[in-house]
Amino acid sequence: MTPASLLAARRCSRLVREGSARYLRLDIVGAEPLLRAALAEAERSGRPRAIARAAQSLYYLLRRQGRHGESVAALERTVEAHRRLAGLDGRWTAEWRDELIGLYGRLGRRGELEALCRERLESDARRHGRRSAEVAWALLTLAWALRGAGRWEEAELRCRDALALLEDLYGSDHPRTGWALTALALAHEHAGDLPEAEAALRRARATWGRAGHADRVAAVDELLIELYMRQRRHGAALALSAALLAASRCPNDERRLCRVERQASLVRALGREAEAATLDAEARELRGAIELRGRERERLGDGAPDTPITTSCGAARLTGPIFPSPLL
């Protein structure tokens, strides 16, 4: 290391400390230029450890503000620095790569997303072996990326590979198979094979129900409702929708708003106009409360509301990227 490189690394360390202290005091405006300067000094030093520290500190700040597009460069530098420190298969390379996969997906960066998902798959195969749960999660995450790019046949093959692997490892009735089954149901539905899509969802629902995963059962029910609505099976959709609505208690919950609006649409489709009008009135009250809460947060200077006012009832958590966790 040259003297100039050493001095740059020391300046980087000081700037990160100062910027982080301001960040912890919620002085975001004051922290940002310090952390940007820290990253510039880290780059001058050429030291990957300094780059990783400065880049991830800047990323945290930008992520807190919801500036996801601007945060990409900082997160990419973090991942690259950890690749230099520990290689493609290092623990922290994997952790930050997973974060970048999620960010690319949020921003619709399809080309970069697929390449990173494939890197993760090969890395997990080297780290944990081809016949491992980690490889199954990587396959399902790659399938998610391929679906986003409209490559449904390839996505279906990855889902089938993941399901076969999970069944071989844990048995056909293990709760972990539910993740592959829900992803496979999407492929069946896209191909127009609605009976197979329903069968896969019901099988996932049964395995998670036996294991007591009520939140996952509810998420599968959301997917089943969407499937029934596409088939115009309004009675079947209404039965599930009513059960979910009864379980939603929070009066200011955006998810409840979505369920109330959907319930109104279903009962109206069945000709029950009076019941639909009552649900419409409840939806208006909920939407007003949500909008009021958002304006109050902005008035107090706490930024935008935590969740958008227009929400979705979908179960994206079941069919999005999957990362290793004891909760799986």
C-alpha positions in Angstrom: 0.0 0.0 0.0 1.4 3.4 -1.0 1.4 6.4 1.5 -1.3 8.1 -0.7 -3.5 5.0 -0.5 -3.1 4.7 3.2 -4.0 8.4 3.7 -7.1 8.0 1.5 -8.2 4.9 3.6 -7.8 6.9 6.8 -9.8 9.8 5.4 -12.5 7.3 4.3 -12.7 5.8 7.8 -13.0 9.3 9.4 -15.7 10.4 7.0 -17.7 7.1 7.5 -17.6 7.7 11.3 -18.8 11.3 10.9 -21.4 10.5 8.3 -22.7 7.5 10.3 -23.0 9.6 13.5 -25.1 12.1 11.6 -27.2 9.3 10.1 -27.9 7.9 13.6 -29.0 11.4 14.7 -31.4 11.4 11.7 -29.4 14.2 10.1 -29.8 12.7 6.6 -29.0 15.9 4.7 -25.8 16.3 6.7 -24.8 12.7 6.5 -25.1 12.2 2.7 -22.2 14.4 1.5 -19.9 12.9 4.1 -20.7 9.4 3.0 -20.3 10.2 -0.6 -16.9 11.8 0.1 -16.0 8.7 2.1 -16.8 6.4 -0.9 -14.7 8.7 -3.1 -11.7 8.4 -0.7 -12.2 4.6 -0.5 -12.0 4.4 -4.3 -8.8 6.4 -4.2 -7.4 4.0 -1.7 -8.1 1.0 -3.8 -8.8 -1.0 -0.7 -11.9 -3.3 -1.1 -12.6 -3.3 2.7 -12.8 0.5 2.7 -14.9 0.5 -0.4 -17.3 -2.0 1.1 -17.7 -0.1 4.3 -18.3 3.3 2.7 -20.5 2.0 -0.1 -22.8 0.0 2.2 -23.1 3.0 4.6 -24.2 5.2 1.6 -26.6 2.4 0.5 -28.3 2.3 3.9 -28.9 6.0 3.8 -30.3 6.0 0.3 -32.5 3.0 1.0 -33.9 4.6 4.1 -35.1 7.5 1.9 -36.6 5.2 -0.7 -34.2 6.4 -3.3 -33.8 2.9 -4.8 -32.7 4.0 -8.2 -29.8 6.1 -6.8 -28.9 3.3 -4.4 -28.1 0.8 -7.1 -24.5 2.0 -7.7 -23.6 2.0 -4.0 -24.9 -1.5 -3.6 -23.2 -2.7 -6.7 -19.9 -1.3 -5.4 -20.5 -3.1 -2.1 -21.0 -6.5 -3.8 -18.0 -6.0 -6.0 -15.8 -5.1 -3.0 -16.9 -8.3 -1.2 -16.1 -10.3 -4.3 -12.6 -8.9 -4.2 -12.3 -9.7 -0.5 -13.7 -13.2 -0.4 -14.5 -14.3 -3.9 -17.8 -15.2 -5.5 -18.6 -17.7 -2.7 -17.8 -15.6 0.3 -20.4 -15.3 3.0 -20.8 -11.5 2.7 -20.6 -11.7 -1.0 -23.7 -13.9 -0.8 -25.5 -11.7 1.7 -25.0 -8.5 -0.3 -25.7 -10.3 -3.6 -29.1 -11.3 -2.3 -29.8 -7.7 -1.4 -28.9 -6.6 -4.9 -31.1 -9.3 -6.4 -34.0 -7.9 -4.5 -33.2 -4.3 -5.6 -32.8 -5.3 -9.3 -36.2 -7.0 -9.1 -37.8 -4.0 -7.5 -36.5 -1.8 -10.2 -37.2 -4.2 -13.1 -33.5 -4.4 -14.1 -34.1 -7.7 -15.9 -30.8 -8.3 -17.6 -28.7 -7.7 -14.5 -31.2 -9.6 -12.4 -31.0 -12.8 -14.4 -27.2 -12.7 -14.5 -27.0 -12.2 -10.7 -29.5 -15.0 -10.1 -27.4 -17.4 -12.2 -24.3 -16.3 -10.3 -26.0 -17.1 -7.1 -27.2 -20.5 -8.3 -23.7 -21.6 -9.3 -22.2 -20.2 -6.1 -24.8 -22.0 -3.9 -24.1 -25.2 -5.8 -20.3 -24.9 -5.0 -20.9 -23.8 -1.4 -23.7 -26.3 -0.4 -23.7 -29.0 -3.1 -26.0 -29.5 -6.1 -28.4 -31.5 -3.9 -29.2 -28.9 -1.3 -32.1 -26.7 -0.2 -30.0 -23.6 -1.0 -29.8 -24.7 -4.6 -33.6 -25.1 -4.6 -34.2 -21.6 -3.3 -31.7 -20.3 -6.0 -33.6 -22.2 -8.7 -36.9 -20.6 -7.6 -35.4 -17.2 -7.5 -34.0 -17.7 -11.0 -37.5 -18.8 -12.0 -38.9 -15.6 -10.6 -36.5 -13.6 -12.7 -37.3 -15.5 -15.8 -41.0 -15.0 -15.3 -40.4 -11.3 -15.1 -38.7 -11.5 -18.4 -41.6 -13.4 -20.0 -39.6 -16.6 -20.3 -42.3 -18.8 -18.8 -41.2 -22.2 -20.2 -37.7 -21.8 -18.8 -39.2 -20.6 -15.5 -41.4 -23.7 -15.3 -38.4 -26.0 -15.8 -36.6 -24.3 -12.9 -39.6 -24.7 -10.7 -39.9 -28.4 -11.5 -36.2 -28.9 -10.8 -36.6 -27.2 -7.4 -39.7 -29.2 -6.5 -38.1 -32.5 -7.4 -35.0 -31.5 -5.3 -37.1 -30.5 -2.3 -39.2 -33.7 -2.5 -36.0 -35.8 -2.7 -34.5 -34.0 0.3 -37.6 -33.8 2.6 -40.4 -35.8 1.1 -43.4 -34.9 -1.0 -45.5 -33.6 1.9 -42.9 -31.4 3.6 -43.8 -27.7 4.0 -40.8 -26.5 2.1 -42.3 -27.9 -1.1 -45.0 -25.3 -0.9 -42.7 -22.6 -2.2 -42.0 -24.6 -5.4 -45.7 -25.6 -5.7 -46.9 -22.0 -5.7 -44.4 -20.9 -8.3 -45.3 -23.9 -10.4 -49.0 -23.0 -10.2 -48.2 -19.6 -11.8 -46.6 -21.4 -14.7 -49.6 -23.8 -15.1 -52.0 -20.8 -15.0 -50.0 -18.9 -17.6 -50.1 -22.0 -19.9 -53.9 -22.1 -19.5 -53.9 -25.3 -17.4 -56.1 -24.0 -14.7 -57.0 -27.3 -13.1 -53.3 -28.1 -12.6 -52.7 -24.6 -11.2 -55.5 -25.1 -8.7 -54.2 -28.6 -7.7 -50.7 -27.2 -7.1 -52.1 -24.4 -4.9 -54.3 -26.7 -2.9 -51.4 -29.1 -2.3 -49.3 -26.2 -1.1 -52.1 -25.0 1.1 -52.5 -28.5 2.6 -48.8 -28.9 3.5 -48.6 -25.4 5.1 -51.9 -26.0 6.9 -50.7 -29.2 8.5 -47.5 -27.3 9.6 -49.6 -24.5 11.1 -48.3 -21.8 8.8 -51.5 -19.7 8.9 -50.0 -16.7 7.1 -48.9 -18.8 4.2 -52.3 -20.5 4.0 -53.9 -17.1 3.8 -51.4 -16.1 1.0 -52.3 -19.2 -1.0 -56.0 -18.4 -0.5 -55.3 -15.0 -2.1 -53.8 -16.8 -5.2 -56.8 -19.2 -5.3 -59.2 -16.2 -5.2 -57.5 -14.6 -8.1 -57.6 -17.9 -10.0 -61.3 -18.4 -9.3 -62.1 -14.8 -10.4 -60.3 -15.4 -13.7 -62.6 -18.5 -14.2 -65.6 -16.5 -13.1 -66.2 -18.9 -10.2 -67.5 -16.1 -8.1 -69.1 -18.3 -5.5 -65.9 -20.2 -4.7 -63.9 -16.9 -4.7 -66.5 -15.3 -2.4 -66.2 -18.1 0.2 -62.5 -17.7 0.5 -62.6 -13.9 0.3 -65.2 -13.7 3.2 -63.0 -15.9 5.4 -59.9 -13.7 4.8 -62.0 -10.5 5.4 -63.2 -11.9 8.7 -59.6 -12.5 9.8 -58.6 -8.8 9.0 -59.3 -6.8 12.1 -57.2 -3.6 11.8 -59.5 -0.7 10.8 -56.7 1.2 9.0 -55.0 -1.7 7.4 -54.3 -1.3 3.6 -54.7 -5.0 3.2 -58.2 -4.9 4.7 -59.1 -2.1 2.2 -58.0 -4.3 -0.7 -60.1 -7.2 0.7 -63.2 -5.1 1.3 -63.0 -3.7 -2.3 -62.6 -7.2 -3.7 -65.5 -8.5 -1.5 -67.7 -5.7 -2.9 -66.8 -6.6 -6.5 -67.6 -10.3 -5.8 -71.0 -9.8 -4.2 -71.9 -7.3 -6.9 -71.1 -9.9 -9.5 -73.5 -12.2 -7.7 -76.3 -9.6 -7.9 -76.2 -8.6 -4.2 -76.2 -4.8 -4.7 -77.3 -3.8 -1.2 -74.4 -5.8 0.4 -72.0 -4.3 -2.2 -73.1 -0.8 -1.3 -72.4 -1.4 2.4 -68.9 -2.7 1.5 -68.3 0.3 -0.7 -69.1 2.7 2.2 -66.6 0.8 4.4 -64.0 1.0 1.7 -64.4 4.8 1.4 -63.9 5.2 5.2 -60.8 3.0 5.1 -59.3 4.9 2.2 -60.0 8.2 3.9 -58.3 7.0 7.1 -55.2 5.8 5.1 -54.9 9.1 3.2 -55.3 11.1 6.4 -52.5 9.1 8.1 -50.3 9.7 5.1 -50.9 13.5 5.1 -50.2 13.5 8.9 -46.9 11.7 8.5 -45.9 14.2 5.8 -46.9 17.2 8.0 -44.7 15.9 10.8 -41.8 15.7 8.4 -41.5 11.9 8.5 -41.7 11.5 4.7 -44.1 9.6 2.7 -46.5 6.9 4.1 -45.0 3.5 4.8 -47.3 1.9 2.2 -48.9 3.2 -0.9 -52.5 4.2 -0.8 -53.4 1.9 -3.7 -52.6 -1.6 -2.6 -52.7 -5.2 -4.0 -54.2 -8.3 -2.4 -51.7 -10.5 -4.2 -49.4 -13.0 -2.5 -46.1 -11.7 -4.0 -44.1 -13.0 -0.9 -44.8 -16.6 -2.0 -43.8 -16.1 -5.6 -40.9 -13.7 -5.4 -37.3 -14.2 -4.6 -36.4 -16.7 -1.9 -33.4 -16.5 0.3 -32.1 -19.0 2.8 -33.6 -18.6 6.2 -34.5 -20.9 9.2 -38.1 -19.7 8.8 -38.4 -21.5 5.5 
